Amino acid sequence: MSAAGRFVDAVMAQMVEVKFDRAQVYDSWRGNLAGFDEDFLAELPGTFQRLTEQYSPEFCAAIFNNFGVRISEFPLGVRSLNLEIAIAAYHRSLEVRTRDGYPEKWALTQNNLGT
């Protein structure tokens, strides 16, 4: 696994560990701004796949949805790249949160994507 893949995995593990707490997440991210780059974006699908082997798909969708919210609101880093990463995270979440299977969560994620 690449360094970027390990970083993405660590970021997602931290999201779970701190229960998506904004302050704790952002404190950690401030020291790792360089890691949120094109390689991070490219590694998201692989991380999603690995997580679905450990957790339920629904839980992974929640992780990625909440990560998307956090990175889209993150005040540091490259804003356009943060938004691209958020969009990619929401798309992964929507692989599980389908309109038919999870209509309310699908709508929530669609709203996040639209925002």
N, C-alpha and C positions, 0 to 999 in steps of 0.2 A: 504494500500500500504506500502511496506517495505521502510526502509530508503534508500536502494540502488535504488529502483524505483523512489523515490522522487528526488534523486540526478541525475539520468539519465534524468528525466523530466526537471530538472532545467538546466542541461548542454545543452540540446537541445533548451530550451527556450532562453537561453543566446545566442546560435548560431544565432537564428533568430533576437534577439534584437540588436546584434552588427553587423548584416549583414555579419557574418562569418569572421570578421576582426581578422587576426592572432594575432596581438599584444594584443588586448583586451581579446581574448579567452585565450591565454597562460598566461596572467597576473592572470586571475582568477584560471586557472588550477594549477598554481604553488602552491597555498595555499591549494589545495584539492587533492594532489597526492594519498593519501590513498584511496580515493573514486573510483579510476580507478582500480578495482580489478575483481576477478571472479564473484562477485555478480553483478557488473556493466554489465559485459558481459551477464549474465543470464537475466538481466532485459531489454536488448535492444528490443527483440521482443514485449514485452508488451508495451513499450513506443511507438514503431512504430505504434502499433494498436491504442493506445490512441490518437496519433497525427492525424491518418487518420480519426478519428471521429471529429476533430477540423478543419483540413485543407484538402485541396485536396490531393489525393494520390501522384500526381506529385510534389507538394510542399514538402511533407514528404520525397519523394525519394531524392529531392534536398538537404534537410536538412541532411539526413543520408549520402549522398554522400560527401557533404562538410565536415561533421563531420569526416568521414573516412579519408579524406585528412589531416585534421588538426591533428587528433590523430596519424596518421601514421608518420607525420613529427615532432611530439612533442618531443623535445630533453630530456625531463625528464621522470621520472617514469621507469617502467619495460618495456624495448623495446619489448620483445616478447609478453607481454600482450597487449601493445599498438597496435601491429600488429594484434593480434587475435581480438581485439575490432574493428579495422578498417575493417578487413575481414568480420566480422559479420554485420557491418554497410553497407558495399557494397552489401552484399547478400540481406539485407532488401530492399535496393534501387532497386535492380534488380527484386524484386517482382513486381514492378511497371514499371520500365524501361525495358520493354521487347524488344527483337530484332525487332519484327514486329510493335509494337506500337510506339516506340521511338528509331529508329535505331541509330541516332547520340548520344543520351544520353546513350543508352545501350553500345555503343562502348566506350564512355568516361569512363563509370563506369567499364567496363571490363578492360580498360587500367589501371585505378587506382588499380583494383584488382590485375592485373598482376605485377604492380610495387611494 
